[in-house]
Amino acid sequence: MVATSNSHCTTTARPWLIDSFDDWMKRLQGPPHNCAIIFTDNSGNDIILGIFPLVRELLNRGTKVILAANSLPCLNDVVASELNILLSAVAEMCPILKAAQERGDVMVLETGSDSPCLDLRCIGLFCWSVVLEYRKGTIRWGD
C-alpha cells in the first residue's frame, strides 16, 4: 500500500500513452459543463481523496454531477447504496456538497452493474435514461 503523501512518486512521467490532461485543463477555463457523470469504480479512499474533490470543483463551476456506482458489490468497490450514505455524511461537513444536494445538483445513481471492470456496454438502460433526463433538467434528485 502506498501512502498518500508518497503517491506522486509512483506516477509515471508525462506524456502518457493517452494524455489529454492539457486539453482538459484548457476546457475547464471555459464555460461549465451542463452535467458530468463520474463512474466511481473505486475503493473508499479513492472516492474521499479523488472523487469528492473533483465533484466539489465541478459543482463550484455550476456543473450538475451524477455519481454512478455499481449496484452490487464486486471486489472493494463502494456500491451506490453505500455511496448515498457517504455523500450525505460528507455533505454534513462540506457546505458545497450540502447546498448541491439541497438544489438537486448532485445525485448517486446505480449503474445496474456488478462488474469489476467499467464496461459502458453493460450499463443499465435505466441509468442512461436518468442521465439524459437529468441533463435536460426534467428531473432532479429526489423527484
Solvent accessible surface area in square Angstrom, and as a share of the most:
residue,aa,sasa,rsa
1,M,224,1.00
2,V,83,0.48
3,A,55,0.43
4,T,93,0.54
5,S,86,0.56
6,N,80,0.41
7,S,51,0.33
8,H,133,0.59
9,C,95,0.57
10,T,94,0.55
11,T,87,0.50
12,T,99,0.58
13,A,82,0.63
14,R,100,0.37
15,P,118,0.74
16,W,93,0.33
17,L,180,0.89
18,I,151,0.77
19,D,45,0.23
20,S,66,0.43
21,F,88,0.36
22,D,92,0.48
23,D,101,0.52
24,W,97,0.34
25,M,80,0.36
26,K,157,0.66
27,R,87,0.32
28,L,29,0.14
29,Q,144,0.64
30,G,32,0.31
31,P,97,0.61
32,P,63,0.40
33,H,47,0.21
34,N,106,0.54
35,C,22,0.13
36,A,22,0.17
37,I,49,0.25
38,I,20,0.10
39,F,40,0.17
40,T,2,0.01
41,D,46,0.24
42,N,46,0.24
43,S,27,0.17
44,G,29,0.28
45,N,91,0.47
46,D,70,0.36
47,I,0,0.00
48,I,74,0.37
49,L,105,0.52
50,G,39,0.38
51,I,18,0.09
52,F,7,0.03
53,P,64,0.40
54,L,65,0.32
55,V,0,0.00
56,R,91,0.33
57,E,86,0.39
58,L,5,0.03
59,L,11,0.05
60,N,95,0.49
61,R,48,0.18
62,G,56,0.54
63,T,1,0.01
64,K,52,0.22
65,V,0,0.00
66,I,0,0.00
67,L,0,0.00
68,A,1,0.01
69,A,1,0.01
70,N,17,0.09
71,S,28,0.18
72,L,105,0.52
73,P,102,0.64
74,C,25,0.15
75,L,152,0.76
76,N,101,0.52
77,D,20,0.11
78,V,19,0.11
79,V,12,0.07
80,A,3,0.02
81,S,71,0.46
82,E,86,0.38
83,L,0,0.00
84,N,50,0.26
85,I,128,0.65
86,L,46,0.23
87,L,3,0.02
88,S,54,0.35
89,A,47,0.37
90,V,22,0.13
91,A,2,0.01
92,E,123,0.55
93,M,151,0.67
94,C,11,0.07
95,P,104,0.65
96,I,47,0.24
97,L,0,0.00
98,K,74,0.31
99,A,37,0.29
100,A,0,0.00
101,Q,40,0.18
102,E,122,0.55
103,R,109,0.40
104,G,2,0.02
105,D,30,0.15
106,V,0,0.00
107,M,13,0.06
108,V,6,0.04
109,L,11,0.06
110,E,89,0.40
111,T,5,0.03
112,G,57,0.54
113,S,15,0.09
114,D,76,0.39
115,S,35,0.23
116,P,65,0.41
117,C,91,0.55
118,L,92,0.46
119,D,40,0.21
120,L,98,0.49
121,R,210,0.77
122,C,79,0.47
123,I,16,0.08
124,G,25,0.24
125,L,150,0.75
126,F,142,0.59
127,C,2,0.01
128,W,81,0.28
129,S,47,0.30
130,V,13,0.08
131,V,11,0.06
132,L,101,0.50
133,E,60,0.27
134,Y,1,0.00
135,R,125,0.46
136,K,135,0.57
137,G,39,0.38
138,T,86,0.50
139,I,51,0.26
140,R,112,0.41
141,W,96,0.34
142,G,72,0.69
143,D,133,0.69
